Amino acid sequence: MSGVAEPVAHEGRALRGVRVLDERGGFTAPGRVSWASGAFALGGPERASDDAPATWGADELWLIPGLVDAHLHAAWHAFDAADRELLGEAQTIAATERALARTLAAGVTSIRDAGGLDPLMLRAMTRAARPRVQVSVSIIDRAFADACGGLDRAVESVLERGASWVKLYGTAGIGSPAGAGLDATFSAVELRDAVHRAERVGAGVMVHAWGGAAIDDAIEAGALSIEHGLFLTADQAARAAERDMTLVPTLRIYHLVQRMIDAGALPASLRARVDEAIGAHPGAVLRARDAGLRVALGTDYGTPEQHGSNGREVDALVEAGLSPGEALLAATRSGAELLARVAGCAGDVGAVADRGALAGRIVDGAVADGVLLRRDPRLPGALSDPQSIAAVLLEGRPIDPAELREI
């Protein structure tokens, strides 16, 4: 099977004996799944021409929708911004192509880049094997806004450069002392204006906010997602759920930063802040779940070692308290629904019909994005084990993950 195999012309493909992720996070009995013209079709009589499960190296197969990483930095290849600047443009593009290929090999068929990747960079890439991409172009913090002459101009600048999302840095992050970082970066009025400007062109607003007034303001302004949300309260979760928002918690990255500190790769002064984040995060995820606030998978990955290990975030969601089924829905349907709320996908790998109502599902007519596994993805480590993933489907094109990992 080649890196990106074309589907059989006009006939599509079919598999039998496949267990499919259902609407509640469980799996169906083994059955037939087919796809044609980039869309799924379930059921129907089995035919002798259908591919047998043995074709994929397993007696049993499980199929889930394509994973969605709703918070990724695909064009970052070092933790520190100064180190990222040392890479030239050509090196950065090549490294980003490899990162996207490894991300697709991990079963991630759509990403929302949270800063660093832009449409010009995507157009400069020569490899077709990458996930569907939405970009925010640049992170807008107070310094960026001031340099642009105000938040209004900063928002317009990223939209003009092709952003599908406006990424606002609503509170400080791990670089602040323990107990700090909940002061809002922007005013409620500024946030409302940013959302209005984004909505005019069909874009969305995502707000990095650890907690406090920044989350309150994001809710009232009409932002579509809260990033991280470590100190999200039960009241905030309930109000965000009423506004049909999404929490993207990015759990595992803080553990990775903790390891980098322990290894001496990052200053020990960050340790208290990171420990604080790790301690608070699971509670925020459970408060969101209990309030009915949609939770989506995001990794916040931004180094070569991290890119391609996106499936580990599913285990992190389970460790935070979600059931395996809830974690799978967060990693698939919740992220897909979030991305379907904006107008466009910069650097999209193909023309996809508007199937937003079917986003992140394996149902008749849904985009044929999926991950075919040789073991039950609800088992610990299944989605982070390369041997588990038999194939990735991208609009019905079967992709060999082993070949992508060699790019």
FIFI-672592 format. One record per atom (N, C-alpha, C, CB): residue in one letter; x negated, y, z. Coordinates in steps of 0.02 Angstrom, whole numbers, plus 50000, padded with zeros to 5 digits. Each point is the difference from the previous one (the first is absolute). Glycine has a CB too. Layout:
# FIFI-672592
AXYZ...
//
This chain:
# FIFI-672592
M499574994050000M500435006050000M499555006250000M500944993950062S499175010649893S499595006049994S500185005050054S499894998149878G499695007250129G500115005050051G500695002949999G498825002649993V501444999049949V500705002249993V500294996149942V499775011750047A500634983349967A500284995849947A500665002849976A499434990050048E500665010449888E500625002549972E500554994750007E499365007349919P501254994750097P500544995150003P500164997349931P500475005850100V499844988349898V500204997049935V500495004649966V499814988350044A500065013549895A500415004949965A500724997849996A499015003449933H501445000950088H500734999249996H500274994450045H499915004149883E499674991450142E500244994450039E499895000850074E499794992949902G499715011050117G499845000850070G499694993750028G500945008050012R499104991150053R499724994250034R500484997650052R498835004149979A501094989750043A500434997350052A499604995250043A501015001249926L499184998550137L499714995250048L500574996650036L498955007050014R500934986850006R500504996550040R499694997750065R500614996349896G499815002250152G499764997850065G499685005650040G499824988849951V500445017350041V499705005850033V500475002550055V499395003249894R500334998150165R500385003150055R499925007649994R499834989850076V500725013849927V500005007249987V500195003950063V500294997949879L499355007550135L500155004350058L500705002949991L498775002750016D501654996750036D500685002549994D500075006850034D500424988349996E500195014350006E500135006750025E499865000850075E500855001249910R499134993250126R499915000350073R499304998150023R501214997550011G498355001249942G499324998050018G499904992650006G499915010750057G500604985349925G499934992849997G499874997849929G500754998850100F499264994649889F499874997449933F500554995349979F498775001250019T501384998949917T500504995649971T499734992949996T500475009649934A499984985850052A499794993249983A499635000349933A500994994850063P498605000349922P499645000049936P500495000449942P499084993250052G500765011249901G500445001049943G499615002649940G500965002150077R499415000049873R499715002449937R499975007650000R500444989849940V499015012850037V499915007349991V499735001149930V499795001950125S500505002849840S499745001649934S499955007649993S500504989549951W499145012649999W499955007149986W499885001149925W499545002150116A500725003349859A499925001849930A500085007649994A500444988749960S499205014149994S500025007349988S499865003850065S500824998349906G498754998950136G499795003450060G500484999750058G499385007249927A501164988750069A500504999850053A500134992850021A500535010549955F499654988850109F500154993450028F500704997649979F499255002550097A500824990949899A500654996849992A499984993650042A500185004749882L500304994650163L500004994350046L500514994849977L499645007550094G500264986449932G500494994749987G499974997549929G500725004950087G499834992149892G500034997149933G499744992950001G499865011349950P500304984850000P499794993049998P499254999349989P501134997049955E498584998050077E499294998749989E499924996649932E499784998950125R499675002949842R499884997249934R499324996550000R500705009149945A499224986450010A499374996349996A499425004649984A500624990049963S499535015850005S499475004749981S499775004450058S500464999949885D499925000050171D499815004150057D499324997750027D501215002050028D498385002949994D499364998350030D500124996150065D499475010349949A500154984550062A500054996150061A499575003350054A500224989349935P499965010050129P499595002850053P499284997849997P501005000550069A498874993349908A499324997549997A499555004349956A500444988650019T499875015049934T499625004549956T499615005250041T500854998349910W499425003350149W499715005350042W499604997150058W500945007549968G498924986050029G499564997150050G500314998850068G499115005549940A501544993350063A500324998750064A500634996049990A499535010650046D500654985550005D500624996249997D500605004450017D499374989750031E500535015450009E500525004750018E499775007149985E500434992250089L500045012049891L499845006949984L500495004750034L499514996549889W500245009350131W500415005350029W499905006249957W499914995150118L500635008549871L499975006249960L500295005750041L500104993549893I499505011850114I500235006150033I499945005849950I499664995750115P500715009849894P499895005849957P499285002450007P501215003350011G498575000649941G499335002750004G499925004250064G499925000149875L499504999350157L499865004050059L499945007349979L499424990450057V500765014149988V499945007249989V499575002950056V501135000649941D498325002550041D499595003650049D500195007349995D499034991549994A501365010950054A500275006749997A499545005350029A501124994950006H498275003250014H499525004950026H499304997249990H500845004550085L498864997549859L499354997349980L499575005749973L500504988749974H498845010750034H499545004849969H499554996149952H500015007650104A500264991049837A499664995649953A499365003149972A501104995249971A498865011450028A499415003349972A499495001850053A500715004549909W499404993350152W499515001050054W499584993750006W500775008050061H498574992949945H499554994450004H499495000850056H500154998249878A500025006050170A499615001050061A500455003250051A498915001249935F500964997550128F500435002850053F499915007550005F499934989250062D499465013249933D499865007150010D500055003849934D499254997150097A501065008749905A500105004049939A499335002049968A501075004350048A498434997249994A499355001949973A499694994349960A499845007950097D500244986049928D499734994249963D500384998949935D499674994850109R500985006649890R500384999349938R499765004949948R500994996150065E498805009849956E499775005149953E499354998049966E500565008650070L499064986749960L499374998049971L500094995949936L499515000050114L501074997049878L500134996249939L500185004849943L500394990150068G499325008949875G500185004149943G500674997949972G498805001549974E501445002449977E500664998749971E500044993149969E500135012249979A499374985949981A500024993549966A499994994350051A499425005149900Q500164995650152Q499974994850051Q500654999450038Q498775002150011T501545003650003T500634999950036T500554996649959T499665010450060I500374991249875I500504996949957I499904992549996I500085010649934A499304987250057A499854992849996A500184996550065A499085002449917A500735000750139A500154996950065A500764999850012A498905004150044T501465001049933T500725000150008T500344994749957T499945012250026E499804986749914E500274994649958E499924993350035E499735006649897R499694992350133R499894993750036R500474999550060R498804999949962A501285005750074A500454999950058A500724998449980A499255008450056L500984994649890L500684998749977L500084992849977L500115012149967A499384985250000A500044993149977A500044995350060A499355002949896R500244998350155R500024995850060R500665000750037R498755001050010T501535005149989T500645001150032T500554996149964T499635011550036L500354988449898L500494996049962L499904992650014L500035008949911A499344988950094A499864993050014A500294997950068A498965000849931A501115004050115A500294998650066A500764999649998A499025005750051G501274995249890G500724999649993G500365006750003G499914989050049V499715016449953V500305006750004V500135002449929V499405002650109T501244997949873T500175002049932T500175007449994T500424988549982S499675015050074S500135007249999S499645003250059S501124998349943I498605007650046I499695003650055I500235007349999I499014992249997R500975010950061R500065007250005R499355002550029R501284999750016D498335003749942D499355002550023D500105006250042D499434995249898A500265004950161A500115005250049A499475005549999A500564991650069G499075008949875G499525005449993G499354997549969G500515005750097G499264997649851G499364998349968G500064997849928G499614996950111L500965000249871L500104997549932L500465004749962L499834988150038D500005013349899D500435004549961D500104997149930D499595009950066P500894992749897P500154997349933P499415000349952P501175003450019L498415001849985L499425000449956L499534994150010L500095012450001M499804985850062M499574994350015M500314993649973M499575005850102L501084993449905L500334994049975L499944999549924L500795000450096R499295005349871R499954999949926R499304998549976R500935008149996A498574993150046A499314998649981A499824992650007A499715011650034M500724984649998M499864992950012M500164995949937M500235001550123T499384993349867T500074996049939T500344993350013T498995005649956R501044992250106R500294993550016R500755000650011R498924996350051A501464999149919A500735000250008A500234996650063A500105000249877A499474995650153A500214996050058A499975004150064A499594989749942R500965013550074R500045003850062R500745000650019R498935006449974P501194995150090P500705000950021P500315006249969P499744994150107R500925006249897R500365006149984R499805005250053R500994993649945V498925012650035V499715005050045V500425006350004V498874995549973Q501235007050088Q500255006750012Q499475003750040Q501224996349998V498685010149988V499455003850030V500255006250037V499244995749910S500355006350139S500115006450034S499455005049985S500604993950091V498885003849872V499445004049976V499545002150057V500715004049905S499515000650137S499585002650055S500405000350064S499335006849918I500334992150138I500315000950066I500035007450015I499574988750040I501015013849978I500085007150015I499995000950075I500675001849894D498775000650132D499965002150070D500005007650002D499374989550033R500545013350026R500025007350006R499435003249961R500534998950112A498884998149890A499435002949964A500145000049924A499224996150091F501054998549883F500154999749928F500535005149982F499714987849998A500815012750045A500535004949987A499745007150000A500824992150051D498755009549999D499725006750004D499565001649940D500044999250124A499584995849853A499565001049943A500405001449936A499144992550053C501475004749944C500445001149942C500395006550005C500094987749988G499895015550071G500385006150010G500684998950032G499415004549902G500674989750130G500634998550034G500244993149982G500295012150001L500144985150042L500244993349988L500424999649936L500004998050123D500375007349862D500404999949939D499564999049938D500855007550055R498604996149942R499554999349943R499644993350000R499855012549999A499994984950060A499684993550004A500464994649973A499345003850099V501304996549919V500484995249975V500075000549925V500625000550109E499435005549865E500055000949928E499384997349964E500735010150018S498694990650014S499384997949967S499984992449991S499425009950049V500794986250001V499984992849992V500564997649953V499514998950115L501065004549886L500534998149954L499795001449928L500855002550088E498805003049900E499765001649933E499494994949976E500215012150022R499434984750024R499504995049982R500304993149995R499135006950056G501524992549948G500334993749987G500194995950061G499385000149898A500655003050161A500184996350060A500734997950000A499125006350062S501014987549955S500684997750012S500205001050073S499874991549908W499625009450134W500095001050071W499585005950024W500244987850015V500045016050032V499635005350034V499814997350068V500615009449937K498744989850075K499754997350063K499815005750046K499594989549942L500795011450113L499865005250048L499694997050062L500965006949956Y498524996350068Y499644997850061Y500325003750059Y498914997849936G501604999050093G500425003450049G499705000650069G500934996049937T498634999350083T499655000450064T499284997949988T501074997650066A498525003149986A499314997749995A499994992450000A499595010350058G499834986849927G499924992849997G499504997450051G500305000449881I499314994650099I499554996850048I499405004250019I500374989249952G499515016250012G499435004250016G500105004650060G499734999549882S500875000550146S500155004350057S499894996350066S500845006349930P499074997450125P499914996750065P500624996150020P499215009050034A500704986050010A500574996250024A500515004550033A499264990150017G501385008749969G500535004150028G500165006249960G499674995750109A499925005849841A500115006049959A500334997849934A499015006050053G501104999049904G500214998549932G500744999949987G498994993749995L501435008250053L500725000149987L500265007049984L500114990250075D499455014849925D500225006649979D500145000049925D499325005450093A501234997549887A500195000149929A499555004549960A501184997750032T498584999849911T499575004049956T500395005449963T499264990049986F501355008349993F500415004749962F500655001450038F499504995849892S500795009950093S500635001850033S500594996349968S499535011250028A501034988850007A500604996849973A500215003449934A500374997050117V499565009549880V500185003749939V499554997949942V500405009750069E498954989649944E499544997949947E500174993049975E499115007250051L501064988449996L500174993249979L500634999949956L499474995650105R501035008249914R500615000249960R499865002749930R500675001750104D498915003349892D499835002849934D499624994949958D499965011550050A499594984749981A499614995049964A500464994649972A499015002250074V501484995649966V500474994949977V500425002749942V500044995150116H500185011149890H500405003149946H499605000249935H500635006850085R498744995349919R499595000549940R499894993249968R499435010150048A500464984849994A499904993349974A500644997349967A499144997950088E501435003249945E500634997449975E500185003049932E500374998450117R499435007749870R500175003349937R499724996249940R500035010950059V499424985549951V499694996349944V500054992450010V499225009649982G501214988250064G500104993050011G499464996550040G500595000249895A498995003750140A499484997250042A500254999350072A499115005149926G500514991550116G500164999150070G499465002750045G500674990049970V499495010750094V499515002450049V499884994450050V500375012149986M499004986550027M499774995350050M499605003850052M499984990349917V500175008650147V499695004150053V499604995650047V500945008249993H498394993050006H499564997050050H500175003250067H499074997649915A501204998550131A500185002750066A499954994650052A500775008449947W498824992850104W499934995250054W500605000450047W498745000849991G501575005050015G500565000850045G500175007350010G499694989450056G500735011949993G500165006950019G500445003649951G498945000250058A500995006549943A500435004449960A499924998949926A499945008350090A499484989449888A499904998849928A500494994849973A498795003050013I501364991950028I500494995049979I500705003050000I499274990850045D500895013050007D500655003350002D500105004449939D499974999850125D499525004149858D500065004649943D500054996249935D499355008550063A500284985949931A500034996049939A500704997149990A498784997250012I501535000750043I500684997349996I500485005349977I499744991950091E500245013949941E500475005449983E499885002849930E500075002750121A499304997249857A499845002949934A500234995549942A499025005750053G501064987849961G500204995549946G499424996349969G500945007449979A498494992150056A499454995949975A500244992849993A499145007750054L500554988649901L500224993149988L499654994950044L500255003449885S499144998250138S499654995150041S499565003350052S500024992149905I499905004250150I499545001850054I499434995249997I500925004850073E498474997849922E499404995849997E499714999250070E499785003849882H500094990150137H499694998150065H500525000250056H498895004549961G501335001350061G500545000650048G499874996450066G500755000949905L498634999450120L499814996250059L500425001450061L498874999849954F501325006550055F500375002050060F500735001649984F498935004450050L501334992549899L500705000649981L500444998150060L499734997549879T500755006850137T500454998550056T500634996449974T499575010050063A500804987149984A500624996649981A500505004949969A499824991750092D500215014449935D500465005049972D499785002049930D500245004250115Q499114996849875Q499765001749933Q500144994449951Q499115007250051A500784986649971A500134994349956A500734999749978A499074993750057A501385007749991A500714999849984A500195005549951A500234995250113R499505010849897R500165005549955R499694999049931R500085007750098A499314989549900A499684998549936A500404994749962A498885003050049A501384992149987A500414994849968A500635003049970A499554991550080E500755013249956E500605003349974E499855003849936E500445001050116R498955001549877R499815003849940R499724995449946R499765009950072D500264983649939D499774995149950D499255000849985D501154999949950M498465001350103M499285000749992M499664993250007M500065011750045T499294988249948T499604994050006T499395001550044T500394995849887L499454999550158L499385000350038L499494995649967L500635002350107V498775000449881V499444996249971V499454999950053V500305003149878P499664991650164P499585000550060P499254998949991P500994996250056T498775000349895T499284998849989T499654997650064T500015008849911L500164985250111L499774997450064L499274997849999L501154996450021R498654999849930R499354996650004R499415004749994R500544990149951I499545015550015I499435004449989I499685002450065I500545003649894Y499874997350158Y499725002450063Y499564994650033Y501005007450015H499184986349975H499584994650025H499344999749960H501034993550034L499015007949901L499395000049960L499545005850020L500644994849905V499665010950109V499595005750024V499694998350067V500755008149939Q499624988550104Q499744997950065Q499384995549991Q501165000750049R498884994849902R499424995649986R499415004049974R500794990649976M499345014449983M499475004149973M499655003950056M500625001049891I499765001250157I499715003450059I499564995250039I501015007750006D499254986350006D499634994950038D499354998249965D501074995650045A498945004649887A499404998249961A499525005849993A500694991749939G499505014250086G499565005849995G500065003849935G499244994150074A501245003949883A500095003449936A500375006650007A499994988949945L500375012050111L500375006150014L499845002250072L500924996849918P499135009750096P499815002450067P500444997250056P499595010349946A500114988350111A500364997450058A500515004950026A499004993250029S500925013249955S500475005150024S500714998949974S499055008050006L501014988049940L500674998749972L500364994450037L499585003849890R500064992650152R500274993850029R500645001150040R498834995750004A501185009350040A500585001050043A500625001549958A499265004350092R500654999749857R500565001949956R500284993849963R499515011649987V500024984349988V500214994049963V500334995050046V499065001849919D500674997350140D500324995550049D500705002350017D498874997250047E501225009349959E500655002950014E500494998449943E499465009250066A500314991349873A500424998649942A500214992749999A499425009149936I500104986450075I500154992949999I500504998150054I498854997849954G501095005250104G500464998550054G500715002449987G499045000650075A501025005049890A500665003049990A500384997249940A499555010250052H500094987549898H500304998749935H500554994649999H498925003449954P500974990850078P500524994949998P500675002450027P499114991550011G500885012550042G500635002650027G500385004249950G499484999850112A500165004149849A500325004249949A500344995749947A499165009150021V500514985549958V500284995549950V500644996850025V498854997849955L501145000050108L500604996850028L500575005050010L499264991650055R500575014549965R500535005150007R500315001549933R499415004950098A500184995349849A500275001149933A500464994249980A498975006549969R500794987450041R500404994149982R500675000050038R498954993549978D501025007850087D500614999750041D500495005649982D499324994950091A500435010749883A500435005649981A500284999349930A499355007250077G500424987749886G500214999349931G499615004349952G501124997350042L498315005349981L499575004149956L499584995249958L499965009650084R500074991349851R499644995849954R499245000450014R500915001549913V498764992850090V499284999650009V499704997149936V500114998550127A499385004949846A499664997749940A499274998850014A500825006349928L498894989250034L499294998550009L499575005449969L500264987849999G499225014150038G499485004549975G499354998150034G500825009449979T498624991049986T499374997950029T499535005750018T500124989749934D499935015950031D499535005650009D499294998049983D500745004550089Y499184990349870Y499334997549983Y499635005249957Y500424988150006G498915012150005G499605004749963G499264998349997G500825008450032T499014985149970T499314997849990T500004993749956T499645004950113P499804993649855P499974994049957P500164993650038P499165005949930E500644993850134E500124994050039E500754999150015E498855001250051Q501515004249952Q500714999750017Q500444998649939Q499775007950093H500064995049851H500424999249940H500054992649982H499655011449958G500974986350033G500124993049982G500184995650059G499225001649908S500765001250153S500214996150059S500675002450026S498794998150030N501625004649925N500645003250020N500474995250035N499875007549904G500104986150079G500454995150031G499914999450075G499984994049894R499455008050132R499894999650072R500475004750039R498804996949978E501445008249988E500465004650034E500674996650016E499455009749940V500734985250022V500604996250015V499934996750068V500234998149877D499194998850135D499874996950065D500005005350055D499334991049945A500425015050040A499995005350050A500715002050020A498905004149954L501554996049997L500705001750015L500324994750045L500095006049890V499734987750098V500254994650043V499715000650070V500134992549900E499235008950105E499685000950065E500305005850038E498954995249953A501315009850011A500335005750033A500694998350026A499355007649926G500934986850052G500644997950027G500544998549949G499715006650094L500164994749841L500494998149949L499994992549990L499885011249944S500684986050036S500014993049982S499654999349932S501084997950064P498674996149920P499694999149934P500455002149942P499354990750048G501305007949957G500465002149948G500065007549995G500634989450016E499415014050042E500045007350001E499365003049970E500754999650102A498684997449913A499375002649974A499974999249924A499444997150108L500824997349866L500014999149927L500455005149966L499774987950017L500805013550013L500455005149971L499685006950003L501004993150034A498645008450020A499645006450005A499475000549945A500215000350124A499464994149862A499465000049951A500244999949928A499324994150084T501325004749906T500264999449932T500575005049989T499684987949997R500915010350027R500605004149984R499965007150028R500654989549999S499145011350064S500005006750029S499545004849962S500244994950111G499165002849873G499555004249962G500255001449930G499074995550067A501214999449901A500265001049932A500575004949999A499664988449971E500785011350079E500565004750003E499745007150011E500744991050046L498745009749995L499715006750011L499725002849936L499734996850118L499884999349846L499695002549938L500525001449946L498974993650029A501595002849974A500525001149950A500365006650009A500144987749993R499735015850062R500365006350013R499715006049964R500304995350111V499115003949859V499715005749964V500034998749925V499245002450097A500615002949866A500154999949929A499534995849958A500465011150016G498894988750001G499554996949953G499434996350032G500295008849923C499384987050037C499424996350020C499415002149957C500714990250038A498845013749990A499425002249962A499574994049981A500015011150059G499784988649878G499584994549979G500354993350001G499055006450042D501614993549950D500384993850001D499734995249948D501025006250040V498944987549978V499734995149953V500494998049946V499294995850092G501325006249914G500484998349949G500655003750010G499484988849988A500935011449961A500645003450006A500494995450037A499795006549893V500464995850163V500464996150040V500675003550000V499074995450072A501465000949913A500675002950002A500165002150071A500364993049902D500115011650105D500195002450066D500424994750035D499975012049960R499704984150083R500344994750037R499935001350074R499804991749907G500255014750114G499895001950069G500434996250049G499685011049959A500944987650023A500464996550045A499774992950012A500935007149960L498654990249996L499764993150007L499274999850022L500814996649912A498915009150108A499295000550015A499804995150055A500035012049967G499424984450021G499724995650051G500414993850012G499525009850050R500874988049902R500414994150007R499884995149943R500875006850060I499274987049952I499994995049947I500724998149987I498844995650031V501485008249925V500704999049982V500065001249925V500415003550115D500144994549857D500105001049928D499935007449983D500764990149996G498825011349954G499915006849975G499465004050034G501164999649973A498574998050084A499475003750035A499344999349962A500574998150110V499015007049895V499344999749968V499634993750024V499965012749992A499754983649961A499684993750016A499305001050028A500674994649910D499305008750147D499385000550039D500054994950056D499855012549972G499634983650037G500044994950052G499334997050017G501144997749963V498864998550092V499414996350021V500214992850008V499485010250059L500204985449904L500144992950003L499484996750045L500515000149883L499734996650170L499554997450051L500044992450006L500115010750061R499334986449959R499964992850010R500184997950071R499124999649912R500995005350132R500204998550068R500505005250024R498884994650023D501485003750028D500525004350028D499695006750022D500684989950036P499525015749935P499695006450018P500185002450070P500025002949880R500434993750153R500155001750069R499484997450049R501215000049970L498374995450007L499484997250043L499445005150009L500284988449961P499425011850099P499455004850012P499444999149949P500285000150123G499505005449849G499434999949954G500154997849930G499344997850097A501295000549888A500154997449933A499875005249946A500864992550051L499335013749962L499925005249948L499305002949997L501205002650016S498384995850032S499315002449998S499524994549978S500285008250090D499974985949896D499604994449976D500024999849924D500224993450107P499225008049860P500015000049926P500254993449970P499065008150004Q500824986450031Q500214993549973Q500754999150002Q498914995450036S501445008850004S500724999450005S500355002849939S499915000750122I499795004449847I500345003549945I499854996549934I499925010950063A500594985949910A499924996549936A499995004849941A500584990150050A499845015049952A500045004849946A500365006350024A500004990849915V499875014650051V500355006350011V500395001549936V499125004450083L501514997549925L500405002049942L500065007549999L500654989250003L499195013849941L500075007249991L500435001149938L498875002450055E501764999549957E500485000749945E500044993649958E499795012349997G500174982050037G500064993649966G499354997449970G501145003249977R498325000550029R499364997649975R499644996250055R499925009749919P499954983850072P499644996250052P499265001949999P500824990549989I498925011150070I499315002450007I499634995250046I500365012049982D499044986149998D499594995650040D499615004250051D499914991749904P500235007750160P499655004250049P499264998650005P501055000550063A498744993349923A499294998350004A499605004149949A500304988550039E499985012449902E499645003949950E499965007450019E500384991949913L500145010750118L499985007050021L499475001250054L501225000949972R498684994250071R499525000950054R499285000249973R500784994350078E499135003549860E499335000049970E499835006549965E500114987849987I500385016750006I499895006449966I499545004450042I501134999249944
//
